[in-house]
Amino acid sequence: MIDAQAVNALLVQAARETILPRFRQLKQHEVDAKTGPHDLVTIADREAEAWLTPRLQGLLSGSLVVGEEATSADPAIADALRQPGMVWLIDPVDGTANFAVGNALFAVMVSLVKDGDAVASWIHDPLRGITALAERGQGAWMLEADGSRRRLVTPKPPSLAHLSGAPNIRYGDRDFAARIGHRADKLASVMILRCAGQEYIAIAEGHMHFALYNRALPWDHAAGCLLIEEAGGVAMRLDGSRYRAADKPWGSPLVPACGAEQWAWLRDGIFNP
């Protein structure tokens, strides 16, 4: 399998050289809208992806790369996720809208996909200097800024009323969004971080217990879903199917949660009609 520390070292270097120098230093012409005012790309996104692409390929002979920004320019690139073989999936700056306005909640996410399924993943927080990583069948871990390593295991709250989470309802069916809003008082709290990578870290560490995403783009979710599964949680759509990197973005809403029992409480008490 791939050297997890070598991948992490690349993420740390990419952030140090191409992302952090731009944080709170962006000029107006260095930020562009892609599909709308909430879908932004910055010079840091483009430079980080360009920096990582050849270096990740260099770690694994014959591997392909699906990067968010390259795929934005050529959607056919994402077809590699639905073909046999090894593919690196890159989200160079997850939470770009936060990054663009100087909000510290952003991350760099990379996953290694084999035959459509993530088999290894890394979520790096450049400001805290930490990386959450997972390998299929090997558990989930946090690499701390001081070089230490600790196992990540999701806590299992005892009832629906103890659950906190991030129901991201900006996209998708408005009746579904309204239903969630009317039932939010059944939960302990709701917190939207506007960065899937940070939300996945928060679930793995127990700061929140679930999230919901109507739009499940692979670079946003493949790394995090593997992290949650390996930390003892589940990453399933509301139709009961397990999330895969090869999935199309739209479909049954994705609900990563700290455990199967908690996922069922959310389905029955919050999300279902």
Secondary structure, DSSP 8 states (H G I E B T S, - for coil): ---HHHHHHHHHHHIIIIIGGGTTT--GGGEEEEEETTEEEEHHHHHHHHHHHHHHHHHSTT-EEEEHHHHHH-GGGGGGGGSSSEEEEEEEEETHHHHHTT-S--EEEEEEEETTEEEEEEEEETTTTEEEEEETTTEEEEE-TTS-EEEE-----SSGGG-EEEEE-SSS-HHHHHHHHHHGGGSSEE---S-HHHHHHHHHHTS--EEEEEE--HHHHHHHHHHHHHTT-EEEETTS-B--TTS-SEEEEEEEES-HHHHHHHIIIII--
